[in-house]
Amino acid sequence: MSVQLMPPQSESSISNDYVKEGYEASFGSCDMNEQEQTATHHVQGSVSPGLVGKHLARVYQLSVGT
């Protein structure tokens, strides 16, 4: 799994454990649990060192449109 995010220009100076100077990029493996509808990103590398080694679980929902 690979993630790259950039917020709007007005928020480009944000820096924290997830974002470095308004930019987030990370990669690693991903486990899907269809029963619980969760995806867990196992961060192996990131521009933000605070993310490396974390397991980020996220809930998802899929729907079929017409």
CHARMM internal coordinates of N, CA and C (Angstrom, degrees):
IC EDIT
DIST 1 N 1 CA 1.4503
DIST 1 CA 1 C 1.5172
ANGL 1 N 1 CA 1 C 107.60
DIST 1 C 2 N 1.3110
ANGL 1 CA 1 C 2 N 115.63
DIHE 1 N 1 CA 1 C 2 N 140.51
DIST 2 N 2 CA 1.4580
ANGL 1 C 2 N 2 CA 121.85
DIHE 1 CA 1 C 2 N 2 CA 178.48
DIST 2 CA 2 C 1.5216
ANGL 2 N 2 CA 2 C 108.54
DIHE 1 C 2 N 2 CA 2 C -132.32
DIST 2 C 3 N 1.3283
ANGL 2 CA 2 C 3 N 116.73
DIHE 2 N 2 CA 2 C 3 N 137.71
DIST 3 N 3 CA 1.4628
ANGL 2 C 3 N 3 CA 121.82
DIHE 2 CA 2 C 3 N 3 CA -178.59
DIST 3 CA 3 C 1.5222
ANGL 3 N 3 CA 3 C 108.80
DIHE 2 C 3 N 3 CA 3 C -130.90
DIST 3 C 4 N 1.3220
ANGL 3 CA 3 C 4 N 116.38
DIHE 3 N 3 CA 3 C 4 N 132.31
DIST 4 N 4 CA 1.4628
ANGL 3 C 4 N 4 CA 121.83
DIHE 3 CA 3 C 4 N 4 CA 172.30
DIST 4 CA 4 C 1.5192
ANGL 4 N 4 CA 4 C 107.67
DIHE 3 C 4 N 4 CA 4 C -138.74
DIST 4 C 5 N 1.3146
ANGL 4 CA 4 C 5 N 116.43
DIHE 4 N 4 CA 4 C 5 N 123.10
DIST 5 N 5 CA 1.4584
ANGL 4 C 5 N 5 CA 121.64
DIHE 4 CA 4 C 5 N 5 CA -178.78
DIST 5 CA 5 C 1.5138
ANGL 5 N 5 CA 5 C 110.18
DIHE 4 C 5 N 5 CA 5 C -133.45
DIST 5 C 6 N 1.3238
ANGL 5 CA 5 C 6 N 115.53
DIHE 5 N 5 CA 5 C 6 N 143.96
DIST 6 N 6 CA 1.4527
ANGL 5 C 6 N 6 CA 122.35
DIHE 5 CA 5 C 6 N 6 CA 176.08
DIST 6 CA 6 C 1.5174
ANGL 6 N 6 CA 6 C 108.03
DIHE 5 C 6 N 6 CA 6 C -139.41
DIST 6 C 7 N 1.3439
ANGL 6 CA 6 C 7 N 117.40
DIHE 6 N 6 CA 6 C 7 N 119.45
DIST 7 N 7 CA 1.4705
ANGL 6 C 7 N 7 CA 119.13
DIHE 6 CA 6 C 7 N 7 CA 179.94
DIST 7 CA 7 C 1.5315
ANGL 7 N 7 CA 7 C 110.41
DIHE 6 C 7 N 7 CA 7 C -75.96
DIST 7 C 8 N 1.3298
ANGL 7 CA 7 C 8 N 116.86
DIHE 7 N 7 CA 7 C 8 N 174.31
DIST 8 N 8 CA 1.4657
ANGL 7 C 8 N 8 CA 120.62
DIHE 7 CA 7 C 8 N 8 CA 177.23
DIST 8 CA 8 C 1.5343
ANGL 8 N 8 CA 8 C 111.17
DIHE 7 C 8 N 8 CA 8 C -56.41
DIST 8 C 9 N 1.3069
ANGL 8 CA 8 C 9 N 117.28
DIHE 8 N 8 CA 8 C 9 N 155.99
DIST 9 N 9 CA 1.4648
ANGL 8 C 9 N 9 CA 123.50
DIHE 8 CA 8 C 9 N 9 CA -178.16
DIST 9 CA 9 C 1.5297
ANGL 9 N 9 CA 9 C 112.34
DIHE 8 C 9 N 9 CA 9 C -51.13
DIST 9 C 10 N 1.3338
ANGL 9 CA 9 C 10 N 117.77
DIHE 9 N 9 CA 9 C 10 N -35.24
DIST 10 N 10 CA 1.4667
ANGL 9 C 10 N 10 CA 121.58
DIHE 9 CA 9 C 10 N 10 CA -177.29
DIST 10 CA 10 C 1.5257
ANGL 10 N 10 CA 10 C 112.35
DIHE 9 C 10 N 10 CA 10 C -65.05
DIST 10 C 11 N 1.3328
ANGL 10 CA 10 C 11 N 118.21
DIHE 10 N 10 CA 10 C 11 N -18.38
DIST 11 N 11 CA 1.4627
ANGL 10 C 11 N 11 CA 122.06
DIHE 10 CA 10 C 11 N 11 CA -179.11
DIST 11 CA 11 C 1.5315
ANGL 11 N 11 CA 11 C 111.62
DIHE 10 C 11 N 11 CA 11 C -113.67
DIST 11 C 12 N 1.3286
ANGL 11 CA 11 C 12 N 117.70
DIHE 11 N 11 CA 11 C 12 N 18.76
DIST 12 N 12 CA 1.4591
ANGL 11 C 12 N 12 CA 121.08
DIHE 11 CA 11 C 12 N 12 CA -172.35
DIST 12 CA 12 C 1.5245
ANGL 12 N 12 CA 12 C 114.52
DIHE 11 C 12 N 12 CA 12 C -72.48
DIST 12 C 13 N 1.3236
ANGL 12 CA 12 C 13 N 119.13
DIHE 12 N 12 CA 12 C 13 N -8.61
DIST 13 N 13 CA 1.4619
ANGL 12 C 13 N 13 CA 120.19
DIHE 12 CA 12 C 13 N 13 CA -179.61
DIST 13 CA 13 C 1.5331
ANGL 13 N 13 CA 13 C 112.16
DIHE 12 C 13 N 13 CA 13 C -96.99
DIST 13 C 14 N 1.3250
ANGL 13 CA 13 C 14 N 118.12
DIHE 13 N 13 CA 13 C 14 N 2.52
DIST 14 N 14 CA 1.4620
ANGL 13 C 14 N 14 CA 121.80
DIHE 13 CA 13 C 14 N 14 CA -178.51
DIST 14 CA 14 C 1.5314
ANGL 14 N 14 CA 14 C 110.01
DIHE 13 C 14 N 14 CA 14 C -65.41
DIST 14 C 15 N 1.3282
ANGL 14 CA 14 C 15 N 116.28
DIHE 14 N 14 CA 14 C 15 N 135.25
DIST 15 N 15 CA 1.4594
ANGL 14 C 15 N 15 CA 122.07
DIHE 14 CA 14 C 15 N 15 CA 174.07
DIST 15 CA 15 C 1.5232
ANGL 15 N 15 CA 15 C 108.69
DIHE 14 C 15 N 15 CA 15 C -141.47
DIST 15 C 16 N 1.3096
ANGL 15 CA 15 C 16 N 116.86
DIHE 15 N 15 CA 15 C 16 N 130.00
DIST 16 N 16 CA 1.4637
ANGL 15 C 16 N 16 CA 122.97
DIHE 15 CA 15 C 16 N 16 CA 175.57
DIST 16 CA 16 C 1.5278
ANGL 16 N 16 CA 16 C 107.79
DIHE 15 C 16 N 16 CA 16 C -158.66
DIST 16 C 17 N 1.3306
ANGL 16 CA 16 C 17 N 118.51
DIHE 16 N 16 CA 16 C 17 N -162.88
DIST 17 N 17 CA 1.4749
ANGL 16 C 17 N 17 CA 120.78
DIHE 16 CA 16 C 17 N 17 CA -178.91
DIST 17 CA 17 C 1.5217
ANGL 17 N 17 CA 17 C 112.72
DIHE 16 C 17 N 17 CA 17 C -63.08
DIST 17 C 18 N 1.3315
ANGL 17 CA 17 C 18 N 117.81
DIHE 17 N 17 CA 17 C 18 N -23.09
DIST 18 N 18 CA 1.4501
ANGL 17 C 18 N 18 CA 121.42
DIHE 17 CA 17 C 18 N 18 CA -176.09
DIST 18 CA 18 C 1.5270
ANGL 18 N 18 CA 18 C 114.09
DIHE 17 C 18 N 18 CA 18 C -104.21
DIST 18 C 19 N 1.3138
ANGL 18 CA 18 C 19 N 116.62
DIHE 18 N 18 CA 18 C 19 N -24.72
DIST 19 N 19 CA 1.4633
ANGL 18 C 19 N 19 CA 121.33
DIHE 18 CA 18 C 19 N 19 CA -172.36
DIST 19 CA 19 C 1.5258
ANGL 19 N 19 CA 19 C 109.78
DIHE 18 C 19 N 19 CA 19 C -129.42
DIST 19 C 20 N 1.3198
ANGL 19 CA 19 C 20 N 116.59
DIHE 19 N 19 CA 19 C 20 N 134.48
DIST 20 N 20 CA 1.4620
ANGL 19 C 20 N 20 CA 121.27
DIHE 19 CA 19 C 20 N 20 CA 177.14
DIST 20 CA 20 C 1.5210
ANGL 20 N 20 CA 20 C 108.67
DIHE 19 C 20 N 20 CA 20 C -117.75
DIST 20 C 21 N 1.3183
ANGL 20 CA 20 C 21 N 115.89
DIHE 20 N 20 CA 20 C 21 N 111.87
DIST 21 N 21 CA 1.4634
ANGL 20 C 21 N 21 CA 122.75
DIHE 20 CA 20 C 21 N 21 CA -179.54
DIST 21 CA 21 C 1.5257
ANGL 21 N 21 CA 21 C 112.21
DIHE 20 C 21 N 21 CA 21 C 51.40
DIST 21 C 22 N 1.3323
ANGL 21 CA 21 C 22 N 115.84
DIHE 21 N 21 CA 21 C 22 N 43.92
DIST 22 N 22 CA 1.4541
ANGL 21 C 22 N 22 CA 121.21
DIHE 21 CA 21 C 22 N 22 CA 175.64
DIST 22 CA 22 C 1.5136
ANGL 22 N 22 CA 22 C 115.34
DIHE 21 C 22 N 22 CA 22 C 81.64
DIST 22 C 23 N 1.3224
ANGL 22 CA 22 C 23 N 117.95
DIHE 22 N 22 CA 22 C 23 N 11.65
DIST 23 N 23 CA 1.4719
ANGL 22 C 23 N 23 CA 120.97
DIHE 22 CA 22 C 23 N 23 CA -177.26
DIST 23 CA 23 C 1.5163
ANGL 23 N 23 CA 23 C 109.53
DIHE 22 C 23 N 23 CA 23 C -134.78
DIST 23 C 24 N 1.3248
ANGL 23 CA 23 C 24 N 116.36
DIHE 23 N 23 CA 23 C 24 N 136.70
DIST 24 N 24 CA 1.4646
ANGL 23 C 24 N 24 CA 121.58
DIHE 23 CA 23 C 24 N 24 CA 176.78
DIST 24 CA 24 C 1.5160
ANGL 24 N 24 CA 24 C 108.88
DIHE 23 C 24 N 24 CA 24 C -125.12
DIST 24 C 25 N 1.3200
ANGL 24 CA 24 C 25 N 116.49
DIHE 24 N 24 CA 24 C 25 N 131.02
DIST 25 N 25 CA 1.4599
ANGL 24 C 25 N 25 CA 121.52
DIHE 24 CA 24 C 25 N 25 CA 175.17
DIST 25 CA 25 C 1.5159
ANGL 25 N 25 CA 25 C 107.84
DIHE 24 C 25 N 25 CA 25 C -147.60
DIST 25 C 26 N 1.3244
ANGL 25 CA 25 C 26 N 115.94
DIHE 25 N 25 CA 25 C 26 N 131.37
DIST 26 N 26 CA 1.4610
ANGL 25 C 26 N 26 CA 120.39
DIHE 25 CA 25 C 26 N 26 CA 178.22
DIST 26 CA 26 C 1.5218
ANGL 26 N 26 CA 26 C 109.13
DIHE 25 C 26 N 26 CA 26 C -153.35
DIST 26 C 27 N 1.3356
ANGL 26 CA 26 C 27 N 114.70
DIHE 26 N 26 CA 26 C 27 N 162.68
DIST 27 N 27 CA 1.4604
ANGL 26 C 27 N 27 CA 119.87
DIHE 26 CA 26 C 27 N 27 CA 176.11
DIST 27 CA 27 C 1.5142
ANGL 27 N 27 CA 27 C 108.88
DIHE 26 C 27 N 27 CA 27 C -146.72
DIST 27 C 28 N 1.3197
ANGL 27 CA 27 C 28 N 115.41
DIHE 27 N 27 CA 27 C 28 N 160.13
DIST 28 N 28 CA 1.4581
ANGL 27 C 28 N 28 CA 122.35
DIHE 27 CA 27 C 28 N 28 CA 178.06
DIST 28 CA 28 C 1.5100
ANGL 28 N 28 CA 28 C 110.01
DIHE 27 C 28 N 28 CA 28 C 163.51
DIST 28 C 29 N 1.3096
ANGL 28 CA 28 C 29 N 115.50
DIHE 28 N 28 CA 28 C 29 N -176.26
DIST 29 N 29 CA 1.4613
ANGL 28 C 29 N 29 CA 119.32
DIHE 28 CA 28 C 29 N 29 CA 179.86
DIST 29 CA 29 C 1.5316
ANGL 29 N 29 CA 29 C 110.13
DIHE 28 C 29 N 29 CA 29 C -80.33
DIST 29 C 30 N 1.3194
ANGL 29 CA 29 C 30 N 115.21
DIHE 29 N 29 CA 29 C 30 N 167.72
DIST 30 N 30 CA 1.4620
ANGL 29 C 30 N 30 CA 121.09
DIHE 29 CA 29 C 30 N 30 CA -177.90
DIST 30 CA 30 C 1.5237
ANGL 30 N 30 CA 30 C 109.17
DIHE 29 C 30 N 30 CA 30 C -140.36
DIST 30 C 31 N 1.3249
ANGL 30 CA 30 C 31 N 116.48
DIHE 30 N 30 CA 30 C 31 N 132.82
DIST 31 N 31 CA 1.4636
ANGL 30 C 31 N 31 CA 121.99
DIHE 30 CA 30 C 31 N 31 CA 174.66
DIST 31 CA 31 C 1.5197
ANGL 31 N 31 CA 31 C 108.39
DIHE 30 C 31 N 31 CA 31 C -110.92
DIST 31 C 32 N 1.3294
ANGL 31 CA 31 C 32 N 115.36
DIHE 31 N 31 CA 31 C 32 N 133.60
DIST 32 N 32 CA 1.4565
ANGL 31 C 32 N 32 CA 120.94
DIHE 31 CA 31 C 32 N 32 CA 177.79
DIST 32 CA 32 C 1.5229
ANGL 32 N 32 CA 32 C 109.35
DIHE 31 C 32 N 32 CA 32 C -108.10
DIST 32 C 33 N 1.3316
ANGL 32 CA 32 C 33 N 116.86
DIHE 32 N 32 CA 32 C 33 N 135.11
DIST 33 N 33 CA 1.4546
ANGL 32 C 33 N 33 CA 122.29
DIHE 32 CA 32 C 33 N 33 CA 174.57
DIST 33 CA 33 C 1.5236
ANGL 33 N 33 CA 33 C 106.47
DIHE 32 C 33 N 33 CA 33 C -119.71
DIST 33 C 34 N 1.3256
ANGL 33 CA 33 C 34 N 115.56
DIHE 33 N 33 CA 33 C 34 N 97.20
DIST 34 N 34 CA 1.4683
ANGL 33 C 34 N 34 CA 119.99
DIHE 33 CA 33 C 34 N 34 CA -176.06
DIST 34 CA 34 C 1.5175
ANGL 34 N 34 CA 34 C 112.48
DIHE 33 C 34 N 34 CA 34 C -64.49
DIST 34 C 35 N 1.3381
ANGL 34 CA 34 C 35 N 116.88
DIHE 34 N 34 CA 34 C 35 N -34.77
DIST 35 N 35 CA 1.4613
ANGL 34 C 35 N 35 CA 120.25
DIHE 34 CA 34 C 35 N 35 CA -178.40
DIST 35 CA 35 C 1.5372
ANGL 35 N 35 CA 35 C 111.33
DIHE 34 C 35 N 35 CA 35 C -64.83
DIST 35 C 36 N 1.3305
ANGL 35 CA 35 C 36 N 116.45
DIHE 35 N 35 CA 35 C 36 N -42.91
DIST 36 N 36 CA 1.4683
ANGL 35 C 36 N 36 CA 120.51
DIHE 35 CA 35 C 36 N 36 CA 179.91
DIST 36 CA 36 C 1.5222
ANGL 36 N 36 CA 36 C 112.45
DIHE 35 C 36 N 36 CA 36 C -92.45
DIST 36 C 37 N 1.3267
ANGL 36 CA 36 C 37 N 117.02
DIHE 36 N 36 CA 36 C 37 N -3.88
DIST 37 N 37 CA 1.4658
ANGL 36 C 37 N 37 CA 123.96
DIHE 36 CA 36 C 37 N 37 CA -177.82
DIST 37 CA 37 C 1.5265
ANGL 37 N 37 CA 37 C 111.39
DIHE 36 C 37 N 37 CA 37 C 54.14
DIST 37 C 38 N 1.3470
ANGL 37 CA 37 C 38 N 115.37
DIHE 37 N 37 CA 37 C 38 N 51.94
DIST 38 N 38 CA 1.4545
ANGL 37 C 38 N 38 CA 120.56
DIHE 37 CA 37 C 38 N 38 CA 176.73
DIST 38 CA 38 C 1.5226
ANGL 38 N 38 CA 38 C 110.21
DIHE 37 C 38 N 38 CA 38 C -126.68
DIST 38 C 39 N 1.3112
ANGL 38 CA 38 C 39 N 114.77
DIHE 38 N 38 CA 38 C 39 N 149.51
DIST 39 N 39 CA 1.4594
ANGL 38 C 39 N 39 CA 122.98
DIHE 38 CA 38 C 39 N 39 CA 172.28
DIST 39 CA 39 C 1.5247
ANGL 39 N 39 CA 39 C 105.80
DIHE 38 C 39 N 39 CA 39 C -122.40
DIST 39 C 40 N 1.3211
ANGL 39 CA 39 C 40 N 117.58
DIHE 39 N 39 CA 39 C 40 N 129.56
DIST 40 N 40 CA 1.4636
ANGL 39 C 40 N 40 CA 121.53
DIHE 39 CA 39 C 40 N 40 CA 179.41
DIST 40 CA 40 C 1.5194
ANGL 40 N 40 CA 40 C 109.21
DIHE 39 C 40 N 40 CA 40 C -114.99
DIST 40 C 41 N 1.3096
ANGL 40 CA 40 C 41 N 115.99
DIHE 40 N 40 CA 40 C 41 N 118.77
DIST 41 N 41 CA 1.4639
ANGL 40 C 41 N 41 CA 123.47
DIHE 40 CA 40 C 41 N 41 CA 179.45
DIST 41 CA 41 C 1.5319
ANGL 41 N 41 CA 41 C 107.39
DIHE 40 C 41 N 41 CA 41 C -93.20
DIST 41 C 42 N 1.3271
ANGL 41 CA 41 C 42 N 117.22
DIHE 41 N 41 CA 41 C 42 N 117.68
DIST 42 N 42 CA 1.4588
ANGL 41 C 42 N 42 CA 123.20
DIHE 41 CA 41 C 42 N 42 CA 178.18
DIST 42 CA 42 C 1.5342
ANGL 42 N 42 CA 42 C 106.65
DIHE 41 C 42 N 42 CA 42 C -95.60
DIST 42 C 43 N 1.3343
ANGL 42 CA 42 C 43 N 116.34
DIHE 42 N 42 CA 42 C 43 N 100.44
DIST 43 N 43 CA 1.4627
ANGL 42 C 43 N 43 CA 121.81
DIHE 42 CA 42 C 43 N 43 CA -171.76
DIST 43 CA 43 C 1.5294
ANGL 43 N 43 CA 43 C 110.92
DIHE 42 C 43 N 43 CA 43 C -72.92
DIST 43 C 44 N 1.3254
ANGL 43 CA 43 C 44 N 115.27
DIHE 43 N 43 CA 43 C 44 N 119.14
DIST 44 N 44 CA 1.4603
ANGL 43 C 44 N 44 CA 121.82
DIHE 43 CA 43 C 44 N 44 CA 178.67
DIST 44 CA 44 C 1.5287
ANGL 44 N 44 CA 44 C 111.97
DIHE 43 C 44 N 44 CA 44 C -103.55
DIST 44 C 45 N 1.3210
ANGL 44 CA 44 C 45 N 117.34
DIHE 44 N 44 CA 44 C 45 N -24.26
DIST 45 N 45 CA 1.4517
ANGL 44 C 45 N 45 CA 122.30
DIHE 44 CA 44 C 45 N 45 CA 178.62
DIST 45 CA 45 C 1.5099
ANGL 45 N 45 CA 45 C 110.06
DIHE 44 C 45 N 45 CA 45 C -154.48
DIST 45 C 46 N 1.3386
ANGL 45 CA 45 C 46 N 116.59
DIHE 45 N 45 CA 45 C 46 N 146.81
DIST 46 N 46 CA 1.4638
ANGL 45 C 46 N 46 CA 120.52
DIHE 45 CA 45 C 46 N 46 CA -177.99
DIST 46 CA 46 C 1.5184
ANGL 46 N 46 CA 46 C 109.96
DIHE 45 C 46 N 46 CA 46 C -161.68
DIST 46 C 47 N 1.3470
ANGL 46 CA 46 C 47 N 116.99
DIHE 46 N 46 CA 46 C 47 N 154.09
DIST 47 N 47 CA 1.4601
ANGL 46 C 47 N 47 CA 120.53
DIHE 46 CA 46 C 47 N 47 CA 172.61
DIST 47 CA 47 C 1.5291
ANGL 47 N 47 CA 47 C 110.22
DIHE 46 C 47 N 47 CA 47 C -70.27
DIST 47 C 48 N 1.3262
ANGL 47 CA 47 C 48 N 116.75
DIHE 47 N 47 CA 47 C 48 N -18.19
DIST 48 N 48 CA 1.4655
ANGL 47 C 48 N 48 CA 122.20
DIHE 47 CA 47 C 48 N 48 CA 176.99
DIST 48 CA 48 C 1.5285
ANGL 48 N 48 CA 48 C 108.28
DIHE 47 C 48 N 48 CA 48 C -106.48
DIST 48 C 49 N 1.3296
ANGL 48 CA 48 C 49 N 118.39
DIHE 48 N 48 CA 48 C 49 N 104.00
DIST 49 N 49 CA 1.4629
ANGL 48 C 49 N 49 CA 121.42
DIHE 48 CA 48 C 49 N 49 CA -175.92
DIST 49 CA 49 C 1.5297
ANGL 49 N 49 CA 49 C 113.87
DIHE 48 C 49 N 49 CA 49 C -54.75
DIST 49 C 50 N 1.3234
ANGL 49 CA 49 C 50 N 118.61
DIHE 49 N 49 CA 49 C 50 N -26.42
DIST 50 N 50 CA 1.4598
ANGL 49 C 50 N 50 CA 121.83
DIHE 49 CA 49 C 50 N 50 CA -179.71
DIST 50 CA 50 C 1.5197
ANGL 50 N 50 CA 50 C 113.63
DIHE 49 C 50 N 50 CA 50 C -65.12
DIST 50 C 51 N 1.3267
ANGL 50 CA 50 C 51 N 117.82
DIHE 50 N 50 CA 50 C 51 N -15.92
DIST 51 N 51 CA 1.4691
ANGL 50 C 51 N 51 CA 121.59
DIHE 50 CA 50 C 51 N 51 CA -179.93
DIST 51 CA 51 C 1.5245
ANGL 51 N 51 CA 51 C 113.24
DIHE 50 C 51 N 51 CA 51 C -88.86
DIST 51 C 52 N 1.3228
ANGL 51 CA 51 C 52 N 117.75
DIHE 51 N 51 CA 51 C 52 N -25.12
DIST 52 N 52 CA 1.4664
ANGL 51 C 52 N 52 CA 121.73
DIHE 51 CA 51 C 52 N 52 CA -174.65
DIST 52 CA 52 C 1.5310
ANGL 52 N 52 CA 52 C 109.66
DIHE 51 C 52 N 52 CA 52 C -60.99
DIST 52 C 53 N 1.3309
ANGL 52 CA 52 C 53 N 114.74
DIHE 52 N 52 CA 52 C 53 N 128.71
DIST 53 N 53 CA 1.4616
ANGL 52 C 53 N 53 CA 121.01
DIHE 52 CA 52 C 53 N 53 CA -179.40
DIST 53 CA 53 C 1.5197
ANGL 53 N 53 CA 53 C 114.26
DIHE 52 C 53 N 53 CA 53 C 90.99
DIST 53 C 54 N 1.3208
ANGL 53 CA 53 C 54 N 117.88
DIHE 53 N 53 CA 53 C 54 N -7.87
DIST 54 N 54 CA 1.4741
ANGL 53 C 54 N 54 CA 120.41
DIHE 53 CA 53 C 54 N 54 CA 179.46
DIST 54 CA 54 C 1.5200
ANGL 54 N 54 CA 54 C 110.44
DIHE 53 C 54 N 54 CA 54 C -81.90
DIST 54 C 55 N 1.3150
ANGL 54 CA 54 C 55 N 115.05
DIHE 54 N 54 CA 54 C 55 N 156.19
DIST 55 N 55 CA 1.4662
ANGL 54 C 55 N 55 CA 123.55
DIHE 54 CA 54 C 55 N 55 CA 177.35
DIST 55 CA 55 C 1.5321
ANGL 55 N 55 CA 55 C 106.32
DIHE 54 C 55 N 55 CA 55 C -118.77
DIST 55 C 56 N 1.3181
ANGL 55 CA 55 C 56 N 116.08
DIHE 55 N 55 CA 55 C 56 N 104.49
DIST 56 N 56 CA 1.4630
ANGL 55 C 56 N 56 CA 122.10
DIHE 55 CA 55 C 56 N 56 CA -173.26
DIST 56 CA 56 C 1.5247
ANGL 56 N 56 CA 56 C 110.61
DIHE 55 C 56 N 56 CA 56 C -99.09
DIST 56 C 57 N 1.3149
ANGL 56 CA 56 C 57 N 116.08
DIHE 56 N 56 CA 56 C 57 N 103.57
DIST 57 N 57 CA 1.4692
ANGL 56 C 57 N 57 CA 121.30
DIHE 56 CA 56 C 57 N 57 CA 179.56
DIST 57 CA 57 C 1.5192
ANGL 57 N 57 CA 57 C 109.74
DIHE 56 C 57 N 57 CA 57 C -87.84
DIST 57 C 58 N 1.3194
ANGL 57 CA 57 C 58 N 116.18
DIHE 57 N 57 CA 57 C 58 N 134.97
DIST 58 N 58 CA 1.4629
ANGL 57 C 58 N 58 CA 122.08
DIHE 57 CA 57 C 58 N 58 CA 178.74
DIST 58 CA 58 C 1.5243
ANGL 58 N 58 CA 58 C 109.08
DIHE 57 C 58 N 58 CA 58 C -133.72
DIST 58 C 59 N 1.3061
ANGL 58 CA 58 C 59 N 115.87
DIHE 58 N 58 CA 58 C 59 N 140.45
DIST 59 N 59 CA 1.4691
ANGL 58 C 59 N 59 CA 122.05
DIHE 58 CA 58 C 59 N 59 CA 176.59
DIST 59 CA 59 C 1.5248
ANGL 59 N 59 CA 59 C 107.84
DIHE 58 C 59 N 59 CA 59 C -84.83
DIST 59 C 60 N 1.3166
ANGL 59 CA 59 C 60 N 116.98
DIHE 59 N 59 CA 59 C 60 N 140.63
DIST 60 N 60 CA 1.4586
ANGL 59 C 60 N 60 CA 120.22
DIHE 59 CA 59 C 60 N 60 CA 177.24
DIST 60 CA 60 C 1.5170
ANGL 60 N 60 CA 60 C 110.09
DIHE 59 C 60 N 60 CA 60 C -131.61
DIST 60 C 61 N 1.3170
ANGL 60 CA 60 C 61 N 115.92
DIHE 60 N 60 CA 60 C 61 N 160.92
DIST 61 N 61 CA 1.4517
ANGL 60 C 61 N 61 CA 122.17
DIHE 60 CA 60 C 61 N 61 CA 176.76
DIST 61 CA 61 C 1.5189
ANGL 61 N 61 CA 61 C 107.77
DIHE 60 C 61 N 61 CA 61 C -141.60
DIST 61 C 62 N 1.3135
ANGL 61 CA 61 C 62 N 116.52
DIHE 61 N 61 CA 61 C 62 N 128.43
DIST 62 N 62 CA 1.4541
ANGL 61 C 62 N 62 CA 121.60
DIHE 61 CA 61 C 62 N 62 CA 176.31
DIST 62 CA 62 C 1.5233
ANGL 62 N 62 CA 62 C 109.46
DIHE 61 C 62 N 62 CA 62 C -107.28
DIST 62 C 63 N 1.3104
ANGL 62 CA 62 C 63 N 116.01
DIHE 62 N 62 CA 62 C 63 N 139.70
DIST 63 N 63 CA 1.4504
ANGL 62 C 63 N 63 CA 119.86
DIHE 62 CA 62 C 63 N 63 CA 176.67
DIST 63 CA 63 C 1.5215
ANGL 63 N 63 CA 63 C 108.66
DIHE 62 C 63 N 63 CA 63 C -137.72
DIST 63 C 64 N 1.2942
ANGL 63 CA 63 C 64 N 115.21
DIHE 63 N 63 CA 63 C 64 N 153.04
DIST 64 N 64 CA 1.4535
ANGL 63 C 64 N 64 CA 120.96
DIHE 63 CA 63 C 64 N 64 CA -179.68
DIST 64 CA 64 C 1.5185
ANGL 64 N 64 CA 64 C 107.89
DIHE 63 C 64 N 64 CA 64 C -104.80
DIST 64 C 65 N 1.3116
ANGL 64 CA 64 C 65 N 115.94
DIHE 64 N 64 CA 64 C 65 N 121.97
DIST 65 N 65 CA 1.4578
ANGL 64 C 65 N 65 CA 120.99
DIHE 64 CA 64 C 65 N 65 CA 178.78
DIST 65 CA 65 C 1.5158
ANGL 65 N 65 CA 65 C 111.36
DIHE 64 C 65 N 65 CA 65 C -89.69
DIST 65 C 66 N 1.3219
ANGL 65 CA 65 C 66 N 114.95
DIHE 65 N 65 CA 65 C 66 N 164.38
DIST 66 N 66 CA 1.4652
ANGL 65 C 66 N 66 CA 118.97
DIHE 65 CA 65 C 66 N 66 CA 177.90
DIST 66 CA 66 C 1.5071
ANGL 66 N 66 CA 66 C 110.34
DIHE 65 C 66 N 66 CA 66 C -111.34
END
COOR INIT
IC SEED 1 N 1 CA 1 C
IC BUILD
